[in-house]
Amino acid sequence: MPLKQTPSQTVGPFFAYGLVPEQYGYDLPSLFATSPVSPEVQGQKISVIGRVFDGDGNPISDALLEFLQSDAEGLPISSSADLARKGMSGFCRIGTGTDKQNRFVLDTIKPGAAAANSAPHLNVIVLMRGMLMHAFTRIYFGDEPEANERDEVLQAVPAARRPTLIARLDAARSGISQPIYHFDIHMQGEQETVFFDL
């Protein structure tokens, strides 16, 4: 029997229907939620809001983002027992086509640093129509300057390009209990986000 193309070898758009159907109103269950944490999770609750832009600066309406993160202590979620005990899966999927402004809104907790040479961050995978292979990036936090300075991965990125990986804290909302960070992903152009070759 001949092998057929896998999703990474075809051009969508099938991500909405196949991977996050509930977000788009399809009568199918989604395998993963839109948040990697439950309401009972321990840690500083935050929101990360942003959009995905093409090379012309237009927001992309059919991107799919996968987020993977550690818990508030910097430890990964590695088993179903971890999930039950910590109140988080550490993974979620969000489509940009369900918001009128084509934003993604991630409600989660701020992850801890995994090691002394690491800063708190979120791992992100970007998929969308027209991309034959998904792209990998990270989100660091602008209010963690000291940790960012010692993060080996971030420091390996040329200094001029590092700001494309750093989410900025919404100063107007800095006094509230749930901080909001802004982070846009630029697929091409002068502000192109740094993507990692994994």
Rosetta blueprint (number, residue, H / E / L):
1 M L
2 P L
3 L L
4 K L
5 Q L
6 T L
7 P H
8 S H
9 Q H
10 T L
11 V L
12 G L
13 P L
14 F L
15 F H
16 A H
17 Y H
18 G H
19 L H
20 V L
21 P H
22 E H
23 Q H
24 Y H
25 G L
26 Y L
27 D L
28 L L
29 P L
30 S L
31 L L
32 F L
33 A L
34 T L
35 S L
36 P L
37 V E
38 S L
39 P L
40 E L
41 V L
42 Q L
43 G L
44 Q L
45 K E
46 I E
47 S E
48 V E
49 I E
50 G E
51 R E
52 V E
53 F E
54 D L
55 G L
56 D L
57 G L
58 N L
59 P E
60 I L
61 S L
62 D L
63 A L
64 L E
65 L E
66 E E
67 F E
68 L E
69 Q L
70 S L
71 D L
72 A L
73 E L
74 G L
75 L L
76 P L
77 I L
78 S L
79 S L
80 S H
81 A H
82 D H
83 L H
84 A H
85 R H
86 K H
87 G L
88 M E
89 S L
90 G L
91 F E
92 C E
93 R E
94 I E
95 G E
96 T H
97 G H
98 T H
99 D L
100 K L
101 Q L
102 N L
103 R E
104 F E
105 V E
106 L E
107 D E
108 T E
109 I E
110 K L
111 P L
112 G L
113 A L
114 A L
115 A L
116 A L
117 N L
118 S L
119 A L
120 P L
121 H E
122 L E
123 N E
124 V E
125 I E
126 V E
127 L E
128 M L
129 R L
130 G L
131 M L
132 L L
133 M L
134 H L
135 A E
136 F E
137 T E
138 R E
139 I E
140 Y E
141 F E
142 G L
143 D L
144 E L
145 P H
146 E H
147 A H
148 N H
149 E H
150 R H
151 D L
152 E H
153 V H
154 L H
155 Q H
156 A L
157 V L
158 P L
159 A H
160 A H
161 R H
162 R H
163 P H
164 T H
165 L H
166 I E
167 A E
168 R E
169 L E
170 D L
171 A H
172 A H
173 R H
174 S L
175 G L
176 I L
177 S L
178 Q L
179 P L
180 I E
181 Y E
182 H E
183 F L
184 D L
185 I E
186 H E
187 M L
188 Q L
189 G L
190 E L
191 Q L
192 E L
193 T L
194 V L
195 F L
196 F E
197 D L
198 L L
